[in-house]
Amino acid sequence: MKKVLFTCLGLMTLITAKAQQIEFGPTIGYRFNNIVDRKAETKRAVIGDALWETEYGFQAVYNFRKPGNEMNYRLTAFYQNQKRGSKSERFSNERFEIDTNGFGLLFGIAREVSPKWILTLNLGLGSNSMDTKDYYKGDQPQMIAFDKLNADLEPKTNEINFLYQIGVERVLIQNKLLVFADFHGDAGISKMNESVGSYGNQGFGFGAGLRYLVDLSKKD
């Protein structure tokens, strides 16, 4: 995980030197997450019902050029605090709930579709640091509450996942402030458990936030 973070920091430092616009600001959202059996032979691979929780974080965007009529390429680095897990389909109070700090780096495109309105599309990879203390909530044994489990689930402290996002941005103050809304999701590409079986998190949500703009383009 440290190697991933150092690589991200190195890339951001390099790109900042060539960026025409930097954006940064807080985010908030609402998402669902479910734990999936990655080797399930049935079509429905999730182990239970989705866990719905709020999320919050911070992101920084490095634009190779300012969004406009031409396509702009960008890198987005973010931090996000969220809950990962699943709820039992049999008992309403039984659930896996893992407090998670997520870090990610996305490569994407942005284009102005009308004055002050910008569409974005991003893909990338993320690393999740998961708190494994008190990750299971409830009184029933795990395999009773989640009958698809073959053994008690013991999560690792980290996970790698694939990220995707599509959003829209609205410039409020030219070269100073914008607001955005997006739909975003992720799918685990590494095994998230230490125990028997191969499980991963997957989720989808929507978010919003403010970003402050720093114009680095050369002035005439």
C-alpha positions, 0 to 999 in steps of 0.5 A: 500500500505504501508503494501505491501511495508513494507512486501516486504522490510522485505522479501528482508532483510531476503533473502539477508542474505541467497542469493548467488547472488544479482543483481541490475540495471536500466530497460527501455521498451515499453508497451501497456496498455488498460482499461478493463471493468471487468464485460463486457458481450461481448468478447471484454472488452476493452473500447478503443485502446491500449495506447503505451508508454515507461517505465523505472525503477529499479530492484533488484534480490535475487538468492537463488543460482547462476544460473547454470545447476540446477534450481535457485529460486529467488525473484525480486523486482522492481520499474517502471514508466509507463503510463496507460490508453486507447485511443479513437477509435473514436477521435485520440486525446482523451485518458486516460493517467495516470502517474503511479509508480509501485512496485512489487515483483515476485517469479521465476526460472532461469536456465542456458541453455548454457554458459552465457545464462539464461532463467527466468520465474517470477510470482507475485503481484504489487501495482500501485500508480496512479496520478489522476491529468489531467488523461483525455486528450481531448476536447470531453466528456468521454462518447462521446469519449469512448462509452462503458462507462456508466459514466465518469471514475474517477480513484483511486490513487492505484491498485493491479495487477497480474504480469508475465514475461519471459526473457533471460539473457546474462552474459557479465562479469562473477560475475559482469555484465549481460544484459537482455531482457524480455516480461512482462505483468500485469492484474488488480485484484482490481477495479481501478475506483471510479465511476460507473462500475468495470474497471481495467488496463491490459498491455503487453510490452517488456523491457531490462536493465543491472544488476550488480552482487554481488557474495555472495557465499562462496569461497573455 
